Amino acid sequence: MTATLEHANLCVSDPHKTAAWMEKIFGWHIRWQGPALNGGYTVHVGSKSSYLALYSPAEELTPPPKTLFHQGRIEPSGRDRR
């Protein structure tokens, strides 16, 4: 059996703008949107089988640290060069 990733959460400043960009670039669609945890807002954008949950908290986001190495960061993993 092949493992799959059903969804991943991504914190963004503007979930609607980010979702619109992803719809245009990847051909995805908005699957759901609405109020979320701690007064935030979430837009689920993706395909029929998987999506990104684009979350915007109620409070303003702080800039990321200048270092590449900190807890919780997802590092780029490369690309398929076929």
mmCIF file of the N, C-alpha and C atoms, coordinates in Angstrom:
data_MODEL
# 
_entry.id   MODEL 
# 
loop_
_atom_site.group_PDB 
_atom_site.id 
_atom_site.type_symbol 
_atom_site.label_atom_id 
_atom_site.label_alt_id 
_atom_site.label_comp_id 
_atom_site.label_asym_id 
_atom_site.label_entity_id 
_atom_site.label_seq_id 
_atom_site.pdbx_PDB_ins_code 
_atom_site.Cartn_x 
_atom_site.Cartn_y 
_atom_site.Cartn_z 
_atom_site.occupancy 
_atom_site.B_iso_or_equiv 
_atom_site.pdbx_formal_charge 
_atom_site.auth_seq_id 
_atom_site.auth_comp_id 
_atom_site.auth_asym_id 
_atom_site.auth_atom_id 
_atom_site.pdbx_PDB_model_num 
ATOM 1   N N  . MET A 1 1  ? 0.843   -1.186 0.000   1.00 0.00 ? 1  MET A N  1 
ATOM 2   C CA . MET A 1 1  ? 0.000   0.000  0.000   1.00 0.00 ? 1  MET A CA 1 
ATOM 3   C C  . MET A 1 1  ? 0.886   1.246  0.000   1.00 0.00 ? 1  MET A C  1 
ATOM 4   N N  . THR A 1 2  ? 0.556   2.199  -0.829  1.00 0.00 ? 2  THR A N  1 
ATOM 5   C CA . THR A 1 2  ? 1.302   3.447  -0.912  1.00 0.00 ? 2  THR A CA 1 
ATOM 6   C C  . THR A 1 2  ? 0.792   4.431  0.127   1.00 0.00 ? 2  THR A C  1 
ATOM 7   N N  . ALA A 1 3  ? 1.714   5.066  0.840   1.00 0.00 ? 3  ALA A N  1 
ATOM 8   C CA . ALA A 1 3  ? 1.340   6.085  1.817   1.00 0.00 ? 3  ALA A CA 1 
ATOM 9   C C  . ALA A 1 3  ? 0.959   7.364  1.083   1.00 0.00 ? 3  ALA A C  1 
ATOM 10  N N  . THR A 1 4  ? -0.025  8.066  1.605   1.00 0.00 ? 4  THR A N  1 
ATOM 11  C CA . THR A 1 4  ? -0.428  9.347  1.024   1.00 0.00 ? 4  THR A CA 1 
ATOM 12  C C  . THR A 1 4  ? -0.540  10.389 2.122   1.00 0.00 ? 4  THR A C  1 
ATOM 13  N N  . LEU A 1 5  ? -0.451  11.626 1.755   1.00 0.00 ? 5  LEU A N  1 
ATOM 14  C CA . LEU A 1 5  ? -0.626  12.737 2.675   1.00 0.00 ? 5  LEU A CA 1 
ATOM 15  C C  . LEU A 1 5  ? -1.956  13.394 2.332   1.00 0.00 ? 5  LEU A C  1 
ATOM 16  N N  . GLU A 1 6  ? -2.918  13.309 3.253   1.00 0.00 ? 6  GLU A N  1 
ATOM 17  C CA . GLU A 1 6  ? -4.261  13.827 2.989   1.00 0.00 ? 6  GLU A CA 1 
ATOM 18  C C  . GLU A 1 6  ? -4.300  15.354 3.044   1.00 0.00 ? 6  GLU A C  1 
ATOM 19  N N  . HIS A 1 7  ? -3.624  15.940 4.042   1.00 0.00 ? 7  HIS A N  1 
ATOM 20  C CA . HIS A 1 7  ? -3.561  17.395 4.092   1.00 0.00 ? 7  HIS A CA 1 
ATOM 21  C C  . HIS A 1 7  ? -2.373  17.853 4.929   1.00 0.00 ? 7  HIS A C  1 
ATOM 22  N N  . ALA A 1 8  ? -2.024  19.115 4.753   1.00 0.00 ? 8  ALA A N  1 
ATOM 23  C CA . ALA A 1 8  ? -0.993  19.763 5.555   1.00 0.00 ? 8  ALA A CA 1 
ATOM 24  C C  . ALA A 1 8  ? -1.496  21.158 5.894   1.00 0.00 ? 8  ALA A C  1 
ATOM 25  N N  . ASN A 1 9  ? -1.079  21.666 7.040   1.00 0.00 ? 9  ASN A N  1 
ATOM 26  C CA . ASN A 1 9  ? -1.479  22.997 7.489   1.00 0.00 ? 9  ASN A CA 1 
ATOM 27  C C  . ASN A 1 9  ? -0.374  23.998 7.172   1.00 0.00 ? 9  ASN A C  1 
ATOM 28  N N  . LEU A 1 10 ? -0.774  25.160 6.689   1.00 0.00 ? 10 LEU A N  1 
ATOM 29  C CA . LEU A 1 10 ? 0.178   26.204 6.354   1.00 0.00 ? 10 LEU A CA 1 
ATOM 30  C C  . LEU A 1 10 ? -0.368  27.526 6.877   1.00 0.00 ? 10 LEU A C  1 
ATOM 31  N N  . CYS A 1 11 ? 0.428   28.230 7.665   1.00 0.00 ? 11 CYS A N  1 
ATOM 32  C CA . CYS A 1 11 ? 0.021   29.509 8.234   1.00 0.00 ? 11 CYS A CA 1 
ATOM 33  C C  . CYS A 1 11 ? 0.375   30.618 7.237   1.00 0.00 ? 11 CYS A C  1 
ATOM 34  N N  . VAL A 1 12 ? -0.619  31.396 6.824   1.00 0.00 ? 12 VAL A N  1 
ATOM 35  C CA . VAL A 1 12 ? -0.423  32.456 5.824   1.00 0.00 ? 12 VAL A CA 1 
ATOM 36  C C  . VAL A 1 12 ? -1.101  33.741 6.294   1.00 0.00 ? 12 VAL A C  1 
ATOM 37  N N  . SER A 1 13 ? -0.689  34.864 5.727   1.00 0.00 ? 13 SER A N  1 
ATOM 38  C CA . SER A 1 13 ? -1.299  36.136 6.123   1.00 0.00 ? 13 SER A CA 1 
ATOM 39  C C  . SER A 1 13 ? -2.642  36.380 5.437   1.00 0.00 ? 13 SER A C  1 
ATOM 40  N N  . ASP A 1 14 ? -2.833  35.845 4.232   1.00 0.00 ? 14 ASP A N  1 
ATOM 41  C CA . ASP A 1 14 ? -4.081  36.053 3.491   1.00 0.00 ? 14 ASP A CA 1 
ATOM 42  C C  . ASP A 1 14 ? -4.493  34.748 2.808   1.00 0.00 ? 14 ASP A C  1 
ATOM 43  N N  . PRO A 1 15 ? -5.321  33.924 3.472   1.00 0.00 ? 15 PRO A N  1 
ATOM 44  C CA . PRO A 1 15 ? -5.670  32.627 2.899   1.00 0.00 ? 15 PRO A CA 1 
ATOM 45  C C  . PRO A 1 15 ? -6.432  32.719 1.576   1.00 0.00 ? 15 PRO A C  1 
ATOM 46  N N  . HIS A 1 16 ? -7.261  33.739 1.391   1.00 0.00 ? 16 HIS A N  1 
ATOM 47  C CA . HIS A 1 16 ? -8.001  33.872 0.126   1.00 0.00 ? 16 HIS A CA 1 
ATOM 48  C C  . HIS A 1 16 ? -7.056  34.177 -1.039  1.00 0.00 ? 16 HIS A C  1 
ATOM 49  N N  . LYS A 1 17 ? -6.138  35.100 -0.831  1.00 0.00 ? 17 LYS A N  1 
ATOM 50  C CA . LYS A 1 17 ? -5.183  35.462 -1.876  1.00 0.00 ? 17 LYS A CA 1 
ATOM 51  C C  . LYS A 1 17 ? -4.271  34.274 -2.201  1.00 0.00 ? 17 LYS A C  1 
ATOM 52  N N  . THR A 1 18 ? -3.812  33.570 -1.174  1.00 0.00 ? 18 THR A N  1 
ATOM 53  C CA . THR A 1 18 ? -2.955  32.403 -1.381  1.00 0.00 ? 18 THR A CA 1 
ATOM 54  C C  . THR A 1 18 ? -3.710  31.302 -2.113  1.00 0.00 ? 18 THR A C  1 
ATOM 55  N N  . ALA A 1 19 ? -4.966  31.066 -1.732  1.00 0.00 ? 19 ALA A N  1 
ATOM 56  C CA . ALA A 1 19 ? -5.782  30.038 -2.394  1.00 0.00 ? 19 ALA A CA 1 
ATOM 57  C C  . ALA A 1 19 ? -6.005  30.386 -3.864  1.00 0.00 ? 19 ALA A C  1 
ATOM 58  N N  . ALA A 1 20 ? -6.278  31.651 -4.156  1.00 0.00 ? 20 ALA A N  1 
ATOM 59  C CA . ALA A 1 20 ? -6.493  32.073 -5.548  1.00 0.00 ? 20 ALA A CA 1 
ATOM 60  C C  . ALA A 1 20 ? -5.241  31.819 -6.382  1.00 0.00 ? 20 ALA A C  1 
ATOM 61  N N  . TRP A 1 21 ? -4.072  32.109 -5.806  1.00 0.00 ? 21 TRP A N  1 
ATOM 62  C CA . TRP A 1 21 ? -2.811  31.856 -6.507  1.00 0.00 ? 21 TRP A CA 1 
ATOM 63  C C  . TRP A 1 21 ? -2.633  30.362 -6.763  1.00 0.00 ? 21 TRP A C  1 
ATOM 64  N N  . MET A 1 22 ? -2.913  29.528 -5.764  1.00 0.00 ? 22 MET A N  1 
ATOM 65  C CA . MET A 1 22 ? -2.761  28.075 -5.907  1.00 0.00 ? 22 MET A CA 1 
ATOM 66  C C  . MET A 1 22 ? -3.765  27.499 -6.902  1.00 0.00 ? 22 MET A C  1 
ATOM 67  N N  . GLU A 1 23 ? -4.975  28.052 -6.949  1.00 0.00 ? 23 GLU A N  1 
ATOM 68  C CA . GLU A 1 23 ? -5.960  27.613 -7.947  1.00 0.00 ? 23 GLU A CA 1 
ATOM 69  C C  . GLU A 1 23 ? -5.432  27.885 -9.356  1.00 0.00 ? 23 GLU A C  1 
ATOM 70  N N  . LYS A 1 24 ? -4.852  29.064 -9.543  1.00 0.00 ? 24 LYS A N  1 
ATOM 71  C CA . LYS A 1 24 ? -4.339  29.456 -10.856 1.00 0.00 ? 24 LYS A CA 1 
ATOM 72  C C  . LYS A 1 24 ? -3.111  28.628 -11.249 1.00 0.00 ? 24 LYS A C  1 
ATOM 73  N N  . ILE A 1 25 ? -2.171  28.470 -10.345 1.00 0.00 ? 25 ILE A N  1 
ATOM 74  C CA . ILE A 1 25 ? -0.907  27.783 -10.643 1.00 0.00 ? 25 ILE A CA 1 
ATOM 75  C C  . ILE A 1 25 ? -1.081  26.271 -10.758 1.00 0.00 ? 25 ILE A C  1 
ATOM 76  N N  . PHE A 1 26 ? -1.806  25.662 -9.807  1.00 0.00 ? 26 PHE A N  1 
ATOM 77  C CA . PHE A 1 26 ? -1.900  24.203 -9.738  1.00 0.00 ? 26 PHE A CA 1 
ATOM 78  C C  . PHE A 1 26 ? -3.210  23.628 -10.277 1.00 0.00 ? 26 PHE A C  1 
ATOM 79  N N  . GLY A 1 27 ? -4.186  24.494 -10.594 1.00 0.00 ? 27 GLY A N  1 
ATOM 80  C CA . GLY A 1 27 ? -5.481  23.995 -11.053 1.00 0.00 ? 27 GLY A CA 1 
ATOM 81  C C  . GLY A 1 27 ? -6.308  23.401 -9.923  1.00 0.00 ? 27 GLY A C  1 
ATOM 82  N N  . TRP A 1 28 ? -6.005  23.773 -8.679  1.00 0.00 ? 28 TRP A N  1 
ATOM 83  C CA . TRP A 1 28 ? -6.734  23.270 -7.518  1.00 0.00 ? 28 TRP A CA 1 
ATOM 84  C C  . TRP A 1 28 ? -8.038  24.041 -7.359  1.00 0.00 ? 28 TRP A C  1 
ATOM 85  N N  . HIS A 1 29 ? -8.843  23.624 -6.390  1.00 0.00 ? 29 HIS A N  1 
ATOM 86  C CA . HIS A 1 29 ? -10.082 24.336 -6.093  1.00 0.00 ? 29 HIS A CA 1 
ATOM 87  C C  . HIS A 1 29 ? -10.248 24.444 -4.578  1.00 0.00 ? 29 HIS A C  1 
ATOM 88  N N  . ILE A 1 30 ? -11.058 25.404 -4.164  1.00 0.00 ? 30 ILE A N  1 
ATOM 89  C CA . ILE A 1 30 ? -11.357 25.556 -2.736  1.00 0.00 ? 30 ILE A CA 1 
ATOM 90  C C  . ILE A 1 30 ? -12.349 24.475 -2.350  1.00 0.00 ? 30 ILE A C  1 
ATOM 91  N N  . ARG A 1 31 ? -11.984 23.676 -1.362  1.00 0.00 ? 31 ARG A N  1 
ATOM 92  C CA . ARG A 1 31 ? -12.820 22.577 -0.881  1.00 0.00 ? 31 ARG A CA 1 
ATOM 93  C C  . ARG A 1 31 ? -13.701 22.999 0.293   1.00 0.00 ? 31 ARG A C  1 
ATOM 94  N N  . TRP A 1 32 ? -13.213 23.934 1.103   1.00 0.00 ? 32 TRP A N  1 
ATOM 95  C CA . TRP A 1 32 ? -13.947 24.408 2.273   1.00 0.00 ? 32 TRP A CA 1 
ATOM 96  C C  . TRP A 1 32 ? -13.273 25.675 2.751   1.00 0.00 ? 32 TRP A C  1 
ATOM 97  N N  . GLN A 1 33 ? -14.048 26.532 3.411   1.00 0.00 ? 33 GLN A N  1 
ATOM 98  C CA . GLN A 1 33 ? -13.484 27.715 4.064   1.00 0.00 ? 33 GLN A CA 1 
ATOM 99  C C  . GLN A 1 33 ? -14.392 28.144 5.189   1.00 0.00 ? 33 GLN A C  1 
ATOM 100 N N  . GLY A 1 34 ? -13.792 28.728 6.224   1.00 0.00 ? 34 GLY A N  1 
ATOM 101 C CA . GLY A 1 34 ? -14.595 29.193 7.331   1.00 0.00 ? 34 GLY A CA 1 
ATOM 102 C C  . GLY A 1 34 ? -13.786 29.498 8.572   1.00 0.00 ? 34 GLY A C  1 
ATOM 103 N N  . PRO A 1 35 ? -14.503 29.859 9.654   1.00 0.00 ? 35 PRO A N  1 
ATOM 104 C CA . PRO A 1 35 ? -13.850 30.174 10.922  1.00 0.00 ? 35 PRO A CA 1 
ATOM 105 C C  . PRO A 1 35 ? -13.022 28.992 11.417  1.00 0.00 ? 35 PRO A C  1 
ATOM 106 N N  . ALA A 1 36 ? -11.920 29.319 12.094  1.00 0.00 ? 36 ALA A N  1 
ATOM 107 C CA . ALA A 1 36 ? -11.010 28.278 12.568  1.00 0.00 ? 36 ALA A CA 1 
ATOM 108 C C  . ALA A 1 36 ? -10.567 28.559 14.006  1.00 0.00 ? 36 ALA A C  1 
ATOM 109 N N  . LEU A 1 37 ? -9.671  27.752 14.455  1.00 0.00 ? 37 LEU A N  1 
ATOM 110 C CA . LEU A 1 37 ? -9.138  27.771 15.813  1.00 0.00 ? 37 LEU A CA 1 
ATOM 111 C C  . LEU A 1 37 ? -8.711  29.169 16.267  1.00 0.00 ? 37 LEU A C  1 
ATOM 112 N N  . ASN A 1 38 ? -9.052  29.515 17.493  1.00 0.00 ? 38 ASN A N  1 
ATOM 113 C CA . ASN A 1 38 ? -8.624  30.764 18.143  1.00 0.00 ? 38 ASN A CA 1 
ATOM 114 C C  . ASN A 1 38 ? -9.005  32.025 17.371  1.00 0.00 ? 38 ASN A C  1 
ATOM 115 N N  . GLY A 1 39 ? -10.158 32.016 16.731  1.00 0.00 ? 39 GLY A N  1 
ATOM 116 C CA . GLY A 1 39 ? -10.631 33.198 16.020  1.00 0.00 ? 39 GLY A CA 1 
ATOM 117 C C  . GLY A 1 39 ? -10.000 33.413 14.655  1.00 0.00 ? 39 GLY A C  1 
ATOM 118 N N  . GLY A 1 40 ? -9.255  32.429 14.174  1.00 0.00 ? 40 GLY A N  1 
ATOM 119 C CA . GLY A 1 40 ? -8.617  32.536 12.860  1.00 0.00 ? 40 GLY A CA 1 
ATOM 120 C C  . GLY A 1 40 ? -9.570  32.153 11.740  1.00 0.00 ? 40 GLY A C  1 
ATOM 121 N N  . TYR A 1 41 ? -9.026  32.050 10.544  1.00 0.00 ? 41 TYR A N  1 
ATOM 122 C CA . TYR A 1 41 ? -9.810  31.699 9.366   1.00 0.00 ? 41 TYR A CA 1 
ATOM 123 C C  . TYR A 1 41 ? -8.996  30.724 8.527   1.00 0.00 ? 41 TYR A C  1 
ATOM 124 N N  . THR A 1 42 ? -9.655  29.725 7.948   1.00 0.00 ? 42 THR A N  1 
ATOM 125 C CA . THR A 1 42 ? -8.968  28.705 7.156   1.00 0.00 ? 42 THR A CA 1 
ATOM 126 C C  . THR A 1 42 ? -9.641  28.516 5.808   1.00 0.00 ? 42 THR A C  1 
ATOM 127 N N  . VAL A 1 43 ? -8.817  28.327 4.776   1.00 0.00 ? 43 VAL A N  1 
ATOM 128 C CA . VAL A 1 43 ? -9.284  27.953 3.445   1.00 0.00 ? 43 VAL A CA 1 
ATOM 129 C C  . VAL A 1 43 ? -8.590  26.648 3.082   1.00 0.00 ? 43 VAL A C  1 
ATOM 130 N N  . HIS A 1 44 ? -9.370  25.620 2.759   1.00 0.00 ? 44 HIS A N  1 
ATOM 131 C CA . HIS A 1 44 ? -8.822  24.344 2.288   1.00 0.00 ? 44 HIS A CA 1 
ATOM 132 C C  . HIS A 1 44 ? -8.789  24.394 0.768   1.00 0.00 ? 44 HIS A C  1 
ATOM 133 N N  . VAL A 1 45 ? -7.604  24.307 0.183   1.00 0.00 ? 45 VAL A N  1 
ATOM 134 C CA . VAL A 1 45 ? -7.451  24.352 -1.273  1.00 0.00 ? 45 VAL A CA 1 
ATOM 135 C C  . VAL A 1 45 ? -6.633  23.146 -1.720  1.00 0.00 ? 45 VAL A C  1 
ATOM 136 N N  . GLY A 1 46 ? -7.116  22.480 -2.772  1.00 0.00 ? 46 GLY A N  1 
ATOM 137 C CA . GLY A 1 46 ? -6.404  21.303 -3.261  1.00 0.00 ? 46 GLY A CA 1 
ATOM 138 C C  . GLY A 1 46 ? -7.201  20.545 -4.295  1.00 0.00 ? 46 GLY A C  1 
ATOM 139 N N  . SER A 1 47 ? -6.971  19.236 -4.295  1.00 0.00 ? 47 SER A N  1 
ATOM 140 C CA . SER A 1 47 ? -7.638  18.349 -5.247  1.00 0.00 ? 47 SER A CA 1 
ATOM 141 C C  . SER A 1 47 ? -8.718  17.545 -4.523  1.00 0.00 ? 47 SER A C  1 
ATOM 142 N N  . LYS A 1 48 ? -9.287  16.585 -5.212  1.00 0.00 ? 48 LYS A N  1 
ATOM 143 C CA . LYS A 1 48 ? -10.313 15.731 -4.609  1.00 0.00 ? 48 LYS A CA 1 
ATOM 144 C C  . LYS A 1 48 ? -9.741  14.895 -3.463  1.00 0.00 ? 48 LYS A C  1 
ATOM 145 N N  . SER A 1 49 ? -8.465  14.513 -3.562  1.00 0.00 ? 49 SER A N  1 
ATOM 146 C CA . SER A 1 49 ? -7.888  13.582 -2.593  1.00 0.00 ? 49 SER A CA 1 
ATOM 147 C C  . SER A 1 49 ? -6.958  14.212 -1.562  1.00 0.00 ? 49 SER A C  1 
ATOM 148 N N  . SER A 1 50 ? -6.518  15.456 -1.764  1.00 0.00 ? 50 SER A N  1 
ATOM 149 C CA . SER A 1 50 ? -5.613  16.081 -0.795  1.00 0.00 ? 50 SER A CA 1 
ATOM 150 C C  . SER A 1 50 ? -5.737  17.604 -0.868  1.00 0.00 ? 50 SER A C  1 
ATOM 151 N N  . TYR A 1 51 ? -5.265  18.267 0.172   1.00 0.00 ? 51 TYR A N  1 
ATOM 152 C CA . TYR A 1 51 ? -5.386  19.724 0.205   1.00 0.00 ? 51 TYR A CA 1 
ATOM 153 C C  . TYR A 1 51 ? -4.398  20.342 1.174   1.00 0.00 ? 51 TYR A C  1 
ATOM 154 N N  . LEU A 1 52 ? -4.228  21.649 1.054   1.00 0.00 ? 52 LEU A N  1 
ATOM 155 C CA . LEU A 1 52 ? -3.510  22.449 2.028   1.00 0.00 ? 52 LEU A CA 1 
ATOM 156 C C  . LEU A 1 52 ? -4.541  23.248 2.805   1.00 0.00 ? 52 LEU A C  1 
ATOM 157 N N  . ALA A 1 53 ? -4.411  23.246 4.118   1.00 0.00 ? 53 ALA A N  1 
ATOM 158 C CA . ALA A 1 53 ? -5.261  24.068 4.970   1.00 0.00 ? 53 ALA A CA 1 
ATOM 159 C C  . ALA A 1 53 ? -4.510  25.381 5.196   1.00 0.00 ? 53 ALA A C  1 
ATOM 160 N N  . LEU A 1 54 ? -4.963  26.442 4.562   1.00 0.00 ? 54 LEU A N  1 
ATOM 161 C CA . LEU A 1 54 ? -4.326  27.752 4.659   1.00 0.00 ? 54 LEU A CA 1 
ATOM 162 C C  . LEU A 1 54 ? -4.956  28.498 5.822   1.00 0.00 ? 54 LEU A C  1 
ATOM 163 N N  . TYR A 1 55 ? -4.212  28.620 6.916   1.00 0.00 ? 55 TYR A N  1 
ATOM 164 C CA . TYR A 1 55 ? -4.730  29.186 8.161   1.00 0.00 ? 55 TYR A CA 1 
ATOM 165 C C  . TYR A 1 55 ? -4.166  30.577 8.395   1.00 0.00 ? 55 TYR A C  1 
ATOM 166 N N  . SER A 1 56 ? -5.039  31.504 8.747   1.00 0.00 ? 56 SER A N  1 
ATOM 167 C CA . SER A 1 56 ? -4.633  32.843 9.141   1.00 0.00 ? 56 SER A CA 1 
ATOM 168 C C  . SER A 1 56 ? -5.144  33.089 10.555  1.00 0.00 ? 56 SER A C  1 
ATOM 169 N N  . PRO A 1 57 ? -4.233  33.310 11.514  1.00 0.00 ? 57 PRO A N  1 
ATOM 170 C CA . PRO A 1 57 ? -4.666  33.546 12.889  1.00 0.00 ? 57 PRO A CA 1 
ATOM 171 C C  . PRO A 1 57 ? -5.317  34.921 13.047  1.00 0.00 ? 57 PRO A C  1 
ATOM 172 N N  . ALA A 1 58 ? -6.033  35.104 14.134  1.00 0.00 ? 58 ALA A N  1 
ATOM 173 C CA . ALA A 1 58 ? -6.693  36.382 14.402  1.00 0.00 ? 58 ALA A CA 1 
ATOM 174 C C  . ALA A 1 58 ? -5.666  37.495 14.620  1.00 0.00 ? 58 ALA A C  1 
ATOM 175 N N  . GLU A 1 59 ? -4.538  37.169 15.259  1.00 0.00 ? 59 GLU A N  1 
ATOM 176 C CA . GLU A 1 59 ? -3.501  38.177 15.496  1.00 0.00 ? 59 GLU A CA 1 
ATOM 177 C C  . GLU A 1 59 ? -2.528  38.214 14.317  1.00 0.00 ? 59 GLU A C  1 
ATOM 178 N N  . GLU A 1 60 ? -1.829  39.332 14.179  1.00 0.00 ? 60 GLU A N  1 
ATOM 179 C CA . GLU A 1 60 ? -0.890  39.496 13.069  1.00 0.00 ? 60 GLU A CA 1 
ATOM 180 C C  . GLU A 1 60 ? 0.259   38.498 13.171  1.00 0.00 ? 60 GLU A C  1 
ATOM 181 N N  . LEU A 1 61 ? 0.664   37.963 12.034  1.00 0.00 ? 61 LEU A N  1 
ATOM 182 C CA . LEU A 1 61 ? 1.782   37.022 12.005  1.00 0.00 ? 61 LEU A CA 1 
ATOM 183 C C  . LEU A 1 61 ? 3.096   37.755 12.234  1.00 0.00 ? 61 LEU A C  1 
ATOM 184 N N  . THR A 1 62 ? 4.021   37.085 12.920  1.00 0.00 ? 62 THR A N  1 
ATOM 185 C CA . THR A 1 62 ? 5.356   37.644 13.113  1.00 0.00 ? 62 THR A CA 1 
ATOM 186 C C  . THR A 1 62 ? 6.274   37.111 12.020  1.00 0.00 ? 62 THR A C  1 
ATOM 187 N N  . PRO A 1 63 ? 7.283   37.877 11.636  1.00 0.00 ? 63 PRO A N  1 
ATOM 188 C CA . PRO A 1 63 ? 8.206   37.395 10.607  1.00 0.00 ? 63 PRO A CA 1 
ATOM 189 C C  . PRO A 1 63 ? 8.953   36.151 11.088  1.00 0.00 ? 63 PRO A C  1 
ATOM 190 N N  . PRO A 1 64 ? 9.320   35.267 10.162  1.00 0.00 ? 64 PRO A N  1 
ATOM 191 C CA . PRO A 1 64 ? 10.068  34.072 10.554  1.00 0.00 ? 64 PRO A CA 1 
ATOM 192 C C  . PRO A 1 64 ? 11.479  34.451 10.989  1.00 0.00 ? 64 PRO A C  1 
ATOM 193 N N  . PRO A 1 65 ? 12.130  33.588 11.792  1.00 0.00 ? 65 PRO A N  1 
ATOM 194 C CA . PRO A 1 65 ? 13.514  33.862 12.187  1.00 0.00 ? 65 PRO A CA 1 
ATOM 195 C C  . PRO A 1 65 ? 14.429  33.901 10.960  1.00 0.00 ? 65 PRO A C  1 
ATOM 196 N N  . LYS A 1 66 ? 15.544  34.587 11.079  1.00 0.00 ? 66 LYS A N  1 
ATOM 197 C CA . LYS A 1 66 ? 16.474  34.718 9.961   1.00 0.00 ? 66 LYS A CA 1 
ATOM 198 C C  . LYS A 1 66 ? 17.243  33.429 9.687   1.00 0.00 ? 66 LYS A C  1 
ATOM 199 N N  . THR A 1 67 ? 17.318  32.533 10.651  1.00 0.00 ? 67 THR A N  1 
ATOM 200 C CA . THR A 1 67 ? 18.028  31.274 10.459  1.00 0.00 ? 67 THR A CA 1 
ATOM 201 C C  . THR A 1 67 ? 17.152  30.259 9.727   1.00 0.00 ? 67 THR A C  1 
ATOM 202 N N  . LEU A 1 68 ? 17.768  29.359 9.002   1.00 0.00 ? 68 LEU A N  1 
ATOM 203 C CA . LEU A 1 68 ? 17.028  28.300 8.315   1.00 0.00 ? 68 LEU A CA 1 
ATOM 204 C C  . LEU A 1 68 ? 16.669  27.160 9.252   1.00 0.00 ? 68 LEU A C  1 
ATOM 205 N N  . PHE A 1 69 ? 17.304  27.106 10.406  1.00 0.00 ? 69 PHE A N  1 
ATOM 206 C CA . PHE A 1 69 ? 17.150  25.949 11.286  1.00 0.00 ? 69 PHE A CA 1 
ATOM 207 C C  . PHE A 1 69 ? 16.410  26.328 12.562  1.00 0.00 ? 69 PHE A C  1 
ATOM 208 N N  . HIS A 1 70 ? 15.140  25.975 12.624  1.00 0.00 ? 70 HIS A N  1 
ATOM 209 C CA . HIS A 1 70 ? 14.371  26.150 13.845  1.00 0.00 ? 70 HIS A CA 1 
ATOM 210 C C  . HIS A 1 70 ? 13.262  25.107 13.886  1.00 0.00 ? 70 HIS A C  1 
ATOM 211 N N  . GLN A 1 71 ? 12.767  24.860 15.067  1.00 0.00 ? 71 GLN A N  1 
ATOM 212 C CA . GLN A 1 71 ? 11.760  23.817 15.273  1.00 0.00 ? 71 GLN A CA 1 
ATOM 213 C C  . GLN A 1 71 ? 10.507  24.091 14.455  1.00 0.00 ? 71 GLN A C  1 
ATOM 214 N N  . GLY A 1 72 ? 9.998   23.039 13.802  1.00 0.00 ? 72 GLY A N  1 
ATOM 215 C CA . GLY A 1 72 ? 8.748   23.129 13.070  1.00 0.00 ? 72 GLY A CA 1 
ATOM 216 C C  . GLY A 1 72 ? 8.877   23.525 11.610  1.00 0.00 ? 72 GLY A C  1 
ATOM 217 N N  . ARG A 1 73 ? 10.071  23.879 11.179  1.00 0.00 ? 73 ARG A N  1 
ATOM 218 C CA . ARG A 1 73 ? 10.253  24.303 9.782   1.00 0.00 ? 73 ARG A CA 1 
ATOM 219 C C  . ARG A 1 73 ? 10.274  23.084 8.865   1.00 0.00 ? 73 ARG A C  1 
ATOM 220 N N  . ILE A 1 74 ? 9.599   23.175 7.741   1.00 0.00 ? 74 ILE A N  1 
ATOM 221 C CA . ILE A 1 74 ? 9.668   22.139 6.715   1.00 0.00 ? 74 ILE A CA 1 
ATOM 222 C C  . ILE A 1 74 ? 10.710  22.595 5.702   1.00 0.00 ? 74 ILE A C  1 
ATOM 223 N N  . GLU A 1 75 ? 11.757  21.831 5.569   1.00 0.00 ? 75 GLU A N  1 
ATOM 224 C CA . GLU A 1 75 ? 12.839  22.175 4.654   1.00 0.00 ? 75 GLU A CA 1 
ATOM 225 C C  . GLU A 1 75 ? 12.495  21.728 3.234   1.00 0.00 ? 75 GLU A C  1 
ATOM 226 N N  . PRO A 1 76 ? 12.952  22.454 2.223   1.00 0.00 ? 76 PRO A N  1 
ATOM 227 C CA . PRO A 1 76 ? 12.759  21.995 0.848   1.00 0.00 ? 76 PRO A CA 1 
ATOM 228 C C  . PRO A 1 76 ? 13.393  20.621 0.670   1.00 0.00 ? 76 PRO A C  1 
ATOM 229 N N  . SER A 1 77 ? 12.707  19.743 -0.044  1.00 0.00 ? 77 SER A N  1 
ATOM 230 C CA . SER A 1 77 ? 13.198  18.371 -0.154  1.00 0.00 ? 77 SER A CA 1 
ATOM 231 C C  . SER A 1 77 ? 13.621  18.001 -1.567  1.00 0.00 ? 77 SER A C  1 
ATOM 232 N N  . GLY A 1 78 ? 13.696  18.949 -2.457  1.00 0.00 ? 78 GLY A N  1 
ATOM 233 C CA . GLY A 1 78 ? 14.123  18.635 -3.820  1.00 0.00 ? 78 GLY A CA 1 
ATOM 234 C C  . GLY A 1 78 ? 12.948  18.484 -4.757  1.00 0.00 ? 78 GLY A C  1 
ATOM 235 N N  . ARG A 1 79 ? 13.254  18.052 -5.968  1.00 0.00 ? 79 ARG A N  1 
ATOM 236 C CA . ARG A 1 79 ? 12.199  17.894 -6.961  1.00 0.00 ? 79 ARG A CA 1 
ATOM 237 C C  . ARG A 1 79 ? 12.514  16.697 -7.848  1.00 0.00 ? 79 ARG A C  1 
ATOM 238 N N  . ASP A 1 80 ? 11.537  16.239 -8.526  1.00 0.00 ? 80 ASP A N  1 
ATOM 239 C CA . ASP A 1 80 ? 11.685  15.125 -9.453  1.00 0.00 ? 80 ASP A CA 1 
ATOM 240 C C  . ASP A 1 80 ? 12.315  15.655 -10.737 1.00 0.00 ? 80 ASP A C  1 
ATOM 241 N N  . ARG A 1 81 ? 13.439  15.103 -11.129 1.00 0.00 ? 81 ARG A N  1 
ATOM 242 C CA . ARG A 1 81 ? 14.163  15.607 -12.303 1.00 0.00 ? 81 ARG A CA 1 
ATOM 243 C C  . ARG A 1 81 ? 14.028  14.685 -13.506 1.00 0.00 ? 81 ARG A C  1 
ATOM 244 N N  . ARG A 1 82 ? 12.928  13.924 -13.586 1.00 0.00 ? 82 ARG A N  1 
ATOM 245 C CA . ARG A 1 82 ? 12.730  13.032 -14.735 1.00 0.00 ? 82 ARG A CA 1 
ATOM 246 C C  . ARG A 1 82 ? 12.618  13.773 -16.023 1.00 0.00 ? 82 ARG A C  1 
# 
